[in-house]
């Protein structure tokens, strides 16, 4: 049975379709059809990509030994302002693709999260920003500017709410093709 997945990765433009056929992946962008030999896959990286408020987006990026790469996400864009989560479809296709890749190339690496340098940079900037915000709040409260301190506290809370999942979920770590990182998959149900 051929496992397929179709999504529109951008608000403007057509959908991209993927079809696993044995040790090959057929990628159809509507303009071109590419055949990817899964035995040539070097790495599979799964990440959390912050979406719009209230939406969580996940991405799987496949990099070949020659440096070429392709990716697909758990969101499909329906219009400029509407995106739909593809929870069950994304989970099933990511699992099937990883199984097909490991069969075609047992040496392929499976990595969860962002590259170390990017993850560390994001975490460092987040911590520094929160420390600076705490200092601003403390100074405003010390000077009697309660309104400024409350606005600062609100901004800090929103910052933590938005940045914490990016840092926590995208911490780099290996995973097994048979045990995809559940925290980097859209929640079923």
C-alpha positions in Angstrom: 0.0 0.0 0.0 1.3 3.5 -0.9 1.3 5.9 2.0 0.6 9.5 0.9 0.6 13.0 2.4 -0.5 16.3 0.8 -0.2 19.7 2.3 0.1 23.4 1.3 3.2 24.7 3.0 2.5 28.4 2.3 -0.6 30.6 2.3 0.1 31.3 -1.4 0.9 28.5 -3.8 -0.2 25.0 -4.5 -0.1 21.8 -2.5 2.8 19.4 -2.4 2.1 15.7 -2.4 4.4 12.9 -1.1 3.9 9.2 -1.8 6.1 6.4 -0.4 6.6 3.6 -2.9 8.9 1.0 -1.4 12.4 2.5 -1.2 11.4 5.6 -3.1 9.5 8.8 -2.2 7.7 10.6 -5.0 7.4 14.4 -4.4 4.9 16.2 -6.6 4.9 20.0 -6.3 2.4 20.4 -9.2 5.1 21.8 -11.4 7.7 19.0 -11.0 7.7 15.5 -9.9 10.9 14.3 -8.1 11.8 10.8 -7.1 13.8 10.5 -3.9 15.8 7.3 -3.2 15.3 6.8 0.5 18.6 4.9 0.8 20.4 8.2 0.1 18.8 9.9 3.3 21.4 11.1 5.7 19.3 12.6 8.5 15.7 13.1 9.5 15.1 16.0 11.8 11.7 16.6 13.6 11.1 20.0 15.2 8.5 22.2 16.8 7.7 25.3 14.7 5.8 28.0 16.5 2.6 28.7 14.6 -0.1 31.3 15.0 -1.6 31.8 18.5 -3.3 28.6 19.5 -1.8 26.5 16.8 1.2 24.2 17.1 3.1 23.3 14.0 5.6 20.5 13.6 8.0 19.9 10.8 10.0 17.0 9.5 13.1 17.8 7.4 14.8 15.1 5.4 18.4 15.7 4.3 20.1 13.7 1.7 23.8 12.7 1.5 24.3 15.2 -1.4 23.0 18.0 0.8 19.6 18.4 -0.8 16.6 18.5 1.5 12.9 18.6 1.7 10.4 19.1 4.5 6.8 18.9 5.3 4.8 20.3 8.2 1.7 19.4 10.2 -0.2 22.5 9.0 -1.8 23.0 5.6 -2.7 26.5 4.5 -6.2 26.9 3.1 -6.0 30.6 2.5 -3.9 33.7 3.5 -5.5 33.6 7.0 -6.6 30.0 7.5 -4.4 27.0 8.3 -5.6 23.5 9.2 -3.8 21.0 11.5 -3.2 17.7 9.8 -2.9 15.7 13.0 -3.7 12.1 12.0 -2.3 12.4 8.5 1.0 13.9 9.6 1.5 11.4 12.4 0.8 8.4 10.1 3.0 9.7 7.2 5.9 10.7 9.4 5.9 7.2 11.0 5.7 5.5 7.6 8.4 7.6 6.1 10.8 7.0 9.0 10.1 3.2 8.8 10.8 3.3 5.0 14.0 5.3 5.5 15.4 2.9 8.1 14.6 -0.1 5.8 16.4 1.6 2.9 19.3 3.0 4.9 19.9 1.6 8.5 22.7 4.2 8.9 20.3 7.2 8.6 20.3 9.4 11.7 17.1 10.5 13.4 17.3 13.8 15.3 14.7 15.6 17.4 15.0 19.4 17.9 17.0 22.1 16.3 20.8 22.0 15.7 22.8 22.6 18.9 24.0 26.1 18.0 20.5 27.3 17.1 18.9 25.8 20.1 21.6 27.2 22.5 21.3 30.7 20.9 17.5 30.7 21.2 17.7 29.5 24.9 20.4 32.1 25.7 18.4 35.0 24.1 15.3 33.8 25.9 17.0 33.7 29.3 18.7 37.1 28.7 15.4 38.7 27.6 13.6 37.4 30.7 16.3 38.7 33.0 16.2 42.1 31.3 12.4 42.1 31.6 12.7 41.2 35.3 15.1 44.1 35.8 12.7 46.5 34.0 9.8 45.3 36.2 11.9 45.7 39.4 13.0 49.2 38.4 9.5 50.2 37.5 8.1 48.9 40.8 10.9 50.6 42.8 10.1 53.9 41.2 6.4 53.5 41.9 5.4 53.0 38.2 2.9 50.2 39.0 1.3 50.4 35.5 4.7 50.0 33.7 5.6 47.1 36.1 2.3 45.3 35.3 2.7 45.8 31.6 6.2 44.4 31.9 4.9 41.4 33.9 2.2 40.8 31.2 4.8 40.9 28.4 7.1 38.6 30.4 4.3 36.1 30.9 3.4 36.2 27.1 7.1 35.8 26.3 7.4 32.7 28.5 4.2 31.2 27.1 5.6 31.6 23.5 9.3 30.9 24.0 9.2 28.1 26.6 7.9 25.4 24.2 10.4 26.4 21.5 13.3 25.9 23.9 11.9 22.8 25.7 10.6 20.9 22.6 13.5 21.7 20.3 16.3 20.6 22.6 18.5 18.4 20.3 18.5 14.7 20.9 18.6 11.5 18.8 15.5 9.3 18.5 14.8 5.9 17.0 12.9 5.5 13.8 10.6 3.1 15.7 10.0 5.5 18.5 9.2 9.0 17.1 9.3 11.8 19.7 5.7 12.1 20.7 6.2 15.7 22.0 7.2 16.6 18.4 4.0 15.2 16.9 0.6 16.8 16.8 -1.6 15.5 19.6 -4.2 13.0 18.4 -7.7 13.4 19.5 
